[in-house]
Amino acid sequence: MMRVRQWPPSWLGAPALLGAPALLGALLVALAVSSGAHAQEVPRVNERVTDQAGVIKDLARVEAAIEALEHDHNVQLWVLVVETTGTETVTGYADAVAEANSFGGNDALLIVAIADRSDALWVGGMLDAVTDEEIDRLLTTVLEPRLADGEFEAAVADLASGLGRVVAGELAEPGSAVDGSDGGGGAGGLLTFLAFIIGVPLAIAGIVKASRFFRRGSGGEKTGAEQGQPADLDQRANALLLETDDALREAEQELGFAEAQFSEADVAPFRQALEEARVEIRAAFELRQTLDDSEPESASERQQLLGELVAHAEKANALLDAEHGRIEQLRNLEKTAPQLLSALPDRIGEAAARLPEAERQYSWLQGFAEPLSEPVEGSLVEAQKRIEFARETVQEALNPAEGEAPNVVMAVRLAQAAVAEATVLLDGVAQLEATVRAAESALQTEIAAAASDLEAARRVAAEGSAGIATDDLARSEALLESARREVAAQRPNVLAALQQAQEANRLADAALVTVREAEEQGKRTAAAFTASLQRAASAYERANNYIAGRRQAVGEEPRTRLREAQRHLELSRSLAAVDVVKATAEAELSERLAQEALTRAQEEFEERRHSMGEGSGRERQHPRGREPRPRDRAADASGSMAGGAIGGVFAGAMRGRGTGFGGTAWGQPGRVEGGALPAPPGDGGRSRGGRW
């Protein structure tokens, strides 16, 4: 959605139009200047007006216009004035600023670069009434003439007013100014029209010639394959894979809402489509795993696999989209939203009632090694934020301010999503506690069994029986000793200790394989399979819960590993009655893949936090009533804005709110502010830009 326009010199007071040679020269100069510019750091936008160039003198006038736009039309306009966007295009810079500051929903962002004499307007996904054509018209007829005259306050104020009229549907006639001025009349308008008609083709011709020149200078024109089409397909496949995985997870939540609201006959097609979409996305992830493994494919094979991956993902998306539209028609929120809204306080109360038990579960987990509780760090705080957000959203809709009409449909959707996300986070804590308790309960029994089997193997070895593998006995002894040391630690990792004890037991059994009776060996093999399957299922659940609670910051690689772990886990279960040895191997592979998925997801999550400016200090938080541990205050300060990008999904979904879950970093206390949860499907920003 990006485009850079060349504007006629009439804005600069020049009497004549640029000719082709002058335009080509200007383009080459611009390329030279751009190559020497430094990349701009994406700034934090903490205020509605951020003037880094110091050109806005009458701040009150600008703020008043922005306030009126929000009050009258529910649009949150942010203004950023910079000296230059460096090597980035103004629209690319606008997109980067919007993403870094978690803008979305009903947000709009105006960028003005003084030294570059360029500008861009970015709008969130909820502002679909503001078309690309309307953005262009606002820039060319309202903003840029004022900027060219140095009237910066008037430029921003008039753009805010014009944007409000566009949102309200007060569209100007083609060729007239959005702000109500004569727009296309006069010599200036004629020059603008002629310059656009003549200058744009010349600019396109100059760019084409320049690009051909540079290609010839580097060895001639390249074929489509040489220009990187496979790489483009790879990027498209990765993006589509993430998009479809997110859509599938959201559809699974939506199914629960539909089952509670509609009859079985209405929901059955949705459930069937969801199952078919799962099959398609599983096939897509298997192809991604094939592409990511250590065995390279030829260029043609890789392109074929990527094409198949895209086809599976697109089919899954189509299935989900079709059912989503049908369910939306059934739901007809305009009619049912009041009833759904009145039922939400009970659902919110049920989720809130789980917090004390979740606190107890999390506190109990603190008695064990840190890696055990890492997957649920911050989950309680984030769950409470979402619950509070849902409660406030419902209350505002039930008791609107005087003179304001509540947006009941939006409130229902936001509150439902908030409660669903809080439930996922609380479920993760409960599941992890159950896993650790089961491991703690089984640990001593497993250690005793391993010691008994190891002693029996030693006796057989001392008797000189053939087939006893002394290397296996040595490894079994080392693992058993390591498990005992772990159990004796002040904060033991009971999952690691259980795994070591089970492996010691397995090795001791392997050492006795030639002397055990077939029936006894079968029992041991089955027991080893059961233990491996339990570990694999536990590892998968830990990784799945972690990714589900933080999926906005987790990419395709850990998700691919997770889906592959799920596939091998299911294969292990299906082989149990046929070949226990193969089933055990599949379970062990599933466990390894799940652990890799969790590790990589944690790394990507931390990388995202650091890239958004959060400090490296980490802490655990109880949502209320507890003294926090010593913490990195600098990390708290620098991470305050980054929390919106990771703790939330989109920003600006409700009027008059800030960005993110209270602007706090993941897992750190703070109030939930508006826009922290997903807006309706399709929320995404667009930017258009120009020059003055």
N, C-alpha and C positions, 0 to 999 in steps of 0.2 A: 504494500500500500504506500510505498515511498515514491516521491517524484521531486526532482529539483528543477525549478523553472528559471529561465533567464528573463529578467524584466527590462523593458525598454528604458533608454536613457532619459525619457521625459521626467521620470521620478527624480533624477539628479539635476534637472534644469538644462540638459543638453538640447539644442535646437534640432539636431539632425539625427537620423537613425544610424546605427552601426552597420557598416558594410560587411561582406563576407570576410575580407582579409583582416579587418580590425577585430571581428568576432573571434576568428581562429587564433589571432595573436593573443587576445584576452584569455582564451581558453588555455593556451600554452603557458601564459604567465600564471594563471590560477593553478595549473598542475605543478609548476615549479614551486609556488608558494606553499601549496598543500604538502609537497614532499618534504619540505623543511619544517613543517609545523610539528609541534609536539602533541602527542595524544592527550586529550583532556580527561581529567579525573571526573567521574560522574558525581555530582554534588548531592548532598542531602538537602531536601527542601522541607525545612521546618516551619516556615511561615508561608502565608498565602502569596506574599510578594517577596522574592529574594533578588535583590539588585546588586550583583557583584561588580557591575560597571559604574555604579554611582550616577546614573543619568536621571533617575526618578526623584524629583524634588518635592512634588506635592503628593506624598504617600496617602494622605487622607482621601483625596479624590479617587485614587485607584481602589483603595480598600472599600470605599462606599459603593462603587460600581460592582465590585466582586460580591459584597454583602447583599446588594439588591438582587443580583443574579441568583444567588443561592436561595434567598427568601422567596422570590417570586416564581422561580422556575426549577428549583431543586437541582441546580448544577453547581458543583464545587470547582471553581476556577483557580488554578495555581499559576503564578507568573514567575519565570526565571529569566533574568537578564544577565548575559555573560559577555565577556570581551570577544571570545572566539570559541568555536566548537572544535578547533584544531583540525586534525586530519579527517574527522568524522563529518558526514553530511548532516545538515541541520535536522533532517527527519530521523536519521539514525541516532543522532544525539537525543532527540526528543523521546524516541522509543526507549533508549537506554536509561534516561532519567525516570521515565514513567515506571519501568520495570524495577529499578533500584529502590524507588520510593513506594512500591506496592500500589500505584495508582490503578484504578479500574472503576467499573460500575458507572456512577454519575460524575466522575472526575473529568476535568479538562485541564490541559497543560499548555501554556503559551511559552515558547522559547523565542527570545530576541538576542541575536549575536551582533554586537555593535560593530566590531572591527570587520566582520565578514559581511555586514549589511544583509543578513539573512534572517529568516523567521520561519517558525513552524507552529502549527496548532495540532495537538494530539487530543483525541476524545476517547473516553471509555466505552465499553461495549453496550452500556445501557442507553447511551445517547444515540440510538439508531436513527432518530429523526434528523440528526445532523449529518447529511450526506457529504461525500467527497466534494461534490459540486458546490454545496453551500459553504464548506470550509474554504475552497478556493475563492469564492465570491467574498467571504468575510476578509480574507487576507488581502485581496487585490483592491477592493473598493473601500474598505474601512480602515484596516491596520496600516498597510504599507504607505499610502499617501501621507498619513500623519507622521509615520516614522521618518520618511524622507524629508519632511519639514522640521524635524527635530522636536515635534510635539509628542513626547513619549507618554506623558500622563493621559493626554487626550486619546492617543492611539489605543492604549489598554482599556480605558473606560468605554470608548465607543465599541471596541470589539466585544466587551462583556455585554453591553446593551444589545448589540446585533445578535450575539449568540443566544441571548434570551428570547429574542423574537423568532429566531429559527426554531428553537425548541418548542415554542408556543404555537408553531404552525403559521406564523404571520410571514409567509414567504413573499419575497419581492418578485416583481415581474422580471423575466429574463432581460438582462442588460441594465437594470436599475440597481441603485446602491441599496445594500441591506440596511444602512443606517438612515435612510430616508432622504439623502441628498440627491442631487440631480445625476450623480454617478457618471453615466456615459455621455452627458452633454459637454460642449465646449471643446476648445482646442486640445486640452490635456487628454480628454477622453478619446478624441479622434486619433491623437498620436499613439495612445496606448493600444487602441485597436489595430492601427496599421503596424505598429511595432511588433505586436503579437503575431499578426498574420505573416509578416515578412521575416521577423527575427527568429521565430521558432524553427521554420524550415532551414534557415541558414545555420542555426546552432546545431541542428541534427546533422546537417551535412558536414559541418566542421568536426563534430565529434566522431562521425563515421570515418572521415578521412584520417583524423588523428589516430584512431584505433587501428586502422589499416596500416598506417605508417609504422606504428610501434610493433605490430605483428610482423611486418616485413623485416624490420630491424632485428627481430629475434629469430628469424629463420623461416618466415613465410607463414601463411594462414594454416591453422590446425584443423584437423577433422573433429567431428563431434566427440569421438572417443578420447582424442588427445586433450580436448578441452575439459575433461573431467566428468563426463556424464555418469559413469559408474559411481563416482564419489557423490554426485548430487543425489543419485538414487539411494545410496547408503544413508545419507542424511535424511532424505524423505522417509525411508523405511524406519529409521530410529525414531523420528518425530511421530510418525503414525503409530508405531508400536506403543509408545508412551501414552499417546492420546487415547488409543483404544483400550489400554489397560485401565486408565483412569475412568473411561466411560463404562467399562464393565463393573468396576467397583461401585461407581455411583448407581448403576442400574440394579446391582444387588441390594443396595440400600432402598432404592425406589420400590423394589418388589415388596419389601416388608411394609412400606406405606400402603401400597396398592392392596395387599392381602388384608390389611386391617380396614380398608375402606370399601372394597368392592366384593362382589360375589365370586365364587370359584370359577364360574363360567367366564367371567370377565377377565380374571387373572391368568387362567390356564394358558392362553396364547403368549402372554408375556413371559411366563415361566419357561415355555418351550423355546421361545426365541432366545432367552438368556442362556439356556443350556446349549443351543446351537452356537451362540456367540462364544461360549467358553471353549467349545471344540475348536473353533477357528483361531482364537487367540492363543490356545495351547499349541496349535500347529505353527503359528507364526513365531512363538518363542522357541520352539524346537529348531526352526530354521535359523533363528538368530544365534542359537547355541552352536549349530553346525558352522555358521560363518565365523564365530568367535573362537572356535577350538584351535588346537595347535596344528591341524592339518590344513595347509593352504589350498585354495581352489584356484583354477585358472580364471582369467578375467571373464570369459564367457560363462563359465559355471557360476561364478559369483553373481553376475548380473541376472542369470536365470533364477538363482535362489532368492535374490532380493526381490525380483518380480513376483515370485510366489508368495513371499512374506507379505508384500504390499497387498496382494490379492486377498489373502486370508484376513488381514486386518481390515481392509475396506469392506469385506463381506460382513465381518462382525459388527462394524460400525453401522452398516446399512440395516442389519437386523435390529440393533438397539434403537436406532433412530426411528424406524417404522413403529415399533411398539411404544416408544416414548410419546410419539405424536398421538397414538390411539389412546393411551392412558390419560394424556393431558385432556383429550376431548371428553373422556369419561369423567375425569375429575371436575372439569368446568369450575375452576377455582373461584371464579367470580360469584358463583352461587353457593358453593360449599365452604368457602374460606371462613365465614363467620362461625360455623359449627366447628370446623377444625381448630380455629383460634380458641374457642371456649374450652376445648378439650386439652389444649397444650399445657396449661398450668399443672394438670395432673401428671403428664408425662415428664415435665421438667422436675416436678417434685420427686418422682420415682428415681430419676437420675441423681438428683441432689442427695437423696437418702442413701445412696451407695458410697458417698464420699468418706464418711467416717470409717467404714469397713475397708475401703481402699487405702486410707491413711494407715490403718492398723497393719494391713498386708505389706505396704511399702516399708513401714518401720521394722517389721519382722525381717524383711529381706536385708536390711542394713546390717544384720548380724552376720552376714556371709560376705564372701569376697566381692570386691567391687564389680568385676565383670558380670556377675549374676544379675545385678540390678541395673546395669547400664542400659539395657533395651527399654526400660520404662522411666529413665530419668526425665523429669519434667512433665510426665504424663498427668500427674494429679493436678498440678497448677494449670496445665492447658485444659484439662477437663472442667475444672471449676470456672475458668474464663468463659468457656463455651456455654456452660450452664447459666452463668450470670448474664451473658449476652442474650441468650434465649429468653430469660426471665424479663430483662429490661425491654427487649423488642416486643414481647407479648403485652407487657404493661402499657407501653406507649401506644400500641394499636388499640387496646381496650379502653384507654383513658387518654385520648389525644388532647393536645394543648388547645386552648380556646381559639377558634377560628381556623383550625387546621383539620383537614380530612385525613383520616388514617389510611395508609396503604396496607390494607388487610392481607391482600394476596402476597405481597412481598414479605410482610412480617411472618406469615405462616411458613413460607418457604425457607426463610433464613432461620427461624426458630427450629423447624424440623431438622434442617441440616446441622445446626449446632448441637442438638440433643443426640443425633446419630453419631457425630464425631466424638462427643464426650463419652458415649457408650463404648465406642471402639477403644478409646484410651483406658477406660476403667476395666474393660474386659481383659486388656493386655496385662494389667497389674494382677488381676485375679488369676489368670491363667499361669503367669510366671510363678506366683506364690504356690499354686497347686503342683507345678512341676518340681520346684525346689523341695517342697514337703515330701513328695513321692520319692525323690532321690535321697533325701535324708533318712527316710524310713527304710529304704532298701539297702542303704550303704553297708551297715554292719553285717547284715545277712550275706551280702555279696562278698565282702572281705573274708568272712568266715568260710564261705564256700570255696573261694579262690585258695585260701590257705590249706584247706582240707585236700583239694584236688592237687595242689602243688606238692604236698607231703606224700600223697599216694604216688605221684609221678616220680618223686625222689626214690621211694622204696623200690619201684619197678626198675629204675635206672641202676640202683645199687645191686639189684639181683642180676644185672647183666642182660636184661631182655633186649632183644633186637628191636629197632624201630624207634627208640626213644631219642628225640632230638634235643641234645644238650643245649643248643643255642636257644631253643624255645623255652627251656627251663630257666636259663639265665635271664632272659627277657621277662618271663613271668615273675621271677623273684624281684627284679628291679621295679616292675610296675606295681606289685603288691606293696613293696616298701614305700614307694612314692605315694600311693593311696593312703597308707597309714599316716605318713607325715602330713598330708593335706588335711586329714580328719583332725589331727592334733593341733592344727593352726588356730590362732585366735579367731580369725574370720575365714573359715574354710570354704573352698570352692567345691561343694558337694557334688556338683554335676561332673567336674573334672575327676574327682576322686572315684565316683561311681564308674565312670568310663574306664579308668585305669584298673579298677578291681575286676570289672567285667572282662577286659582284655587279658588280664593275668589269668583269670579263670579259663578263658578260651584257649590260651596258649598251653596251659597245663593239660587241658582236655586233649589238645592236638598232640601233645607228647605221649598221651596214653592211647592214641587212636588204634594202634596195632594190638593192644591187649584188652581193650574193652569189648564187651559183648555188643552185638549189633543193636539190641534193644536199648541198652543203656546209652550208647553213643547217640542213638536217635533222639532220646530225651534231651541229652545235653545240646545237641545241635538245635533242637527246637527251642530250648531255653536261650541259647545264644541268639537265635533269630528274634525271639520275643524282645530280648534286651536291646538288640540293634534297632528293631522297629520302633520301640519306645523312644530311644534316643533320637532317632531320625524324626519322628513325629514332633518331639519336643523342640528340636532344633528348628524345624520348619515353622512351628507356631511362633517361636520367639522372633524369627526373622520376619514372618508375615505380619505380626502385630507391630513390629518396629516400623516396617515400611508403610503399613496402612496408616499409622499415626503421623508419618512425616513424609508422605508421598510427594508433596510439592517440591521437596529438595532432593529427591532420589531419582536417578536416571535409569537408563535402560539396562545397564550391565548388571546391577544387583537384582533387578526385577527378573531379568532373564535367568540368572542363577536360581532365583526363588522358584520360578515356574518349572525349571528343569528338576529342582529338588522335589517339587510336588509330583512331577511325572514319575520319577524313580521311586518315590514313596508308594504311589499307587501301584506301580509295577511290582514292587516288593510284596505288597499285600496279595496281589493276584497270583503270584508264584508260590505263595506259602504252602498251598496244598499239593503242588506239583514238584517243586525242587527247592527245598529249604536252603540249600547252600547258595543257589543263585539268588534266592529271595533275600538272604542275609547280605550278600554282596551289593544288591540293589539298595538295601536300607542303609548300608554304610556309605555308599556313594551319595545317596540323598542327604544324609547327615553332613557330609563334607561340603556339598553344594550349598546347603542351607547356611552353614557356618560362613562360607565364603560370601554369600549374599548379605548376611548380617554385617560382617566386617566391612565389606565395600560400601554398604548403605550408611554405616556409621561414619566412614571416611568421607563420603560425599556430603553427608549432613554437616560434618564439622567444616569441610571445605566451603560449603555454602555459607555457614555462619561467619567464617573468617573473611570470605570475599565480601560479605555485607557489612563488615566492620566490627564484628563481635570479638571480644577478647578471648584468649585461650583458657581463661580460668573456668573451671566447671564446678557445679555445686548441685546438691539435691535440695529440693524445696518441698516443704509441707505447705499445703495451701493456706493453712491458718493455724494459729495457736502454738507455734514452735519457734524456738530461737534458731536463726540460721547459723550455719557454720561460717568460719572466716571465708571471705570471698574477695574476688578481685574487683575493687570498685571501679577501676579504669575500664575493665571489661563491661561492667554494668552500664557505664555512661556511653561508651562507644557502641554498645549493642542495642541501645534503646530503640533506635529507628529500625534496625535490622529485623526485630521481632515481627514486624508487620509482614515481611516477605516470607518468613519461614513459619511463624506461628499461625498466620492466616493464609487465606487463599487469594481473595481479591479485596481491593479497597474501595471505599466510597459507595457501598451498596445502599446505605441509608443516609438521608440528608443530615447535615450538621454534625457529623462524626469525624473522628480522625482516621488514621490508617492503621491496619494491623490490630492485633489483640492488645490494645492499650499501648502500642509502641514499645512493648517489652520484648526482650529476647526469649527464645524458646525455654520454657521451664522456669522463667523468673516471674515473681508475683507482679500483678498489675491488673487494672480494670480492663475489661473487654470494651473496645470502642467499635463503632459501626464499621461495616465493611470488612469484618474479619472473616467472613464466611463466603462460600461461593454464591454469586448471584446466579440468576437463571442461566441455563446453557446458552452459549454463544457470546458470553462476556469476554471481549478482547479489544485492545486499543487499536486506533488507526491514526496515522499522522500524515499531514500534507504540509508542504513547505514552499517558500518563495524567497525572493530577494527584493530589497528596496534600495 
